[in-house]
């Protein structure tokens, strides 16, 4: 499921209670065995985009796990209805959406 689908399926903050919250984590490029053979392969068009990530990093699975653990922790007790983007700033420099379909 894409990032937009996950965000759309995240329950509304009104569904949150004192015992739970409704948040989601949206990862960017993740350095995995699978992505190295596909998305991060030297000949993939998005590979060049990785050179423009503001923090200069391609995230690891552990980066995403730490974000999710933070949202599940007491440190995030006052956070709900949030989409935590873990992408090294990539989403801040992406171009706009493509032209709409006719």
MORAQUI-V960185 format. One record per residue. N is the residue number from 1. RES is the residue in three letters. PHI is phi as a letter, one per 20 degrees, with the letter a starting at -180 (* if undefined). PSI is psi in whole degrees, -180 to 180 (999 if undefined). BURIAL is + if it has 16 or more other ideal C-beta (glycine too) atoms within 10 Angstrom, else -. Layout:
N | RES | PHI | PSI | BURIAL
N | RES | PHI | PSI | BURIAL
This chain:
1 | UNK | * | 139 | -
2 | UNK | f | 170 | -
3 | UNK | g | -46 | +
4 | UNK | f | -39 | -
5 | UNK | f | -41 | -
6 | UNK | f | -41 | -
7 | UNK | f | -41 | -
8 | UNK | f | -31 | -
9 | UNK | e | -6 | -
10 | UNK | f | 128 | +
11 | UNK | g | 150 | -
12 | UNK | f | 150 | -
13 | UNK | g | -24 | -
14 | UNK | f | -19 | -
15 | UNK | e | -10 | -
16 | UNK | f | 152 | -
17 | UNK | c | -177 | -
18 | UNK | f | -22 | -
19 | UNK | e | -13 | -
20 | UNK | b | 164 | -
21 | UNK | c | 171 | +
22 | UNK | c | 99 | +
23 | UNK | c | 170 | +
24 | UNK | b | 161 | +
25 | UNK | d | 129 | +
26 | UNK | d | 102 | +
27 | UNK | f | 156 | +
28 | UNK | e | -136 | +
29 | UNK | f | 130 | +
30 | UNK | c | 131 | +
31 | UNK | e | 98 | +
32 | UNK | c | 169 | -
33 | UNK | g | -41 | -
34 | UNK | f | -44 | -
35 | UNK | f | -29 | +
36 | UNK | f | -29 | -
37 | UNK | e | -4 | -
38 | UNK | c | -93 | -
39 | UNK | g | -38 | +
40 | UNK | e | 9 | +
41 | UNK | f | 146 | -
42 | UNK | g | -31 | -
43 | UNK | e | 4 | -
44 | UNK | e | 137 | -
45 | UNK | g | -32 | -
46 | UNK | f | -12 | -
47 | UNK | g | -39 | +
48 | UNK | f | -31 | -
49 | UNK | f | -31 | +
50 | UNK | f | -27 | +
51 | UNK | f | -12 | -
52 | UNK | d | 9 | -
53 | UNK | f | 123 | +
54 | UNK | g | -40 | -
55 | UNK | f | -8 | -
56 | UNK | m | 20 | -
57 | UNK | c | 148 | +
58 | UNK | d | 125 | +
59 | UNK | f | 156 | +
60 | UNK | d | 161 | -
61 | UNK | g | -34 | -
62 | UNK | f | -33 | -
63 | UNK | f | -42 | +
64 | UNK | f | -41 | +
65 | UNK | f | -43 | -
66 | UNK | f | -38 | -
67 | UNK | f | -45 | +
68 | UNK | f | -41 | -
69 | UNK | f | -37 | -
70 | UNK | f | -49 | -
71 | UNK | f | -27 | +
72 | UNK | e | -5 | -
73 | UNK | e | 169 | -
74 | UNK | f | -25 | -
75 | UNK | f | -20 | -
76 | UNK | d | 25 | +
77 | UNK | g | -27 | -
78 | UNK | d | 16 | -
79 | UNK | d | 127 | +
80 | UNK | b | 153 | +
81 | UNK | m | 25 | -
82 | UNK | d | 141 | -
83 | UNK | d | 105 | -
84 | UNK | e | 108 | +
85 | UNK | e | 122 | +
86 | UNK | d | 86 | +
87 | UNK | b | 16 | +
88 | UNK | m | 15 | +
89 | UNK | n | 3 | -
90 | UNK | g | -43 | +
91 | UNK | f | -17 | -
92 | UNK | f | -15 | -
93 | UNK | d | 4 | -
94 | UNK | f | 148 | -
95 | UNK | f | 166 | -
96 | UNK | f | 177 | -
97 | UNK | f | 155 | -
98 | UNK | f | 166 | -
99 | UNK | g | 142 | -
100 | UNK | f | 154 | -
101 | UNK | f | 148 | -
102 | UNK | f | 999 | -
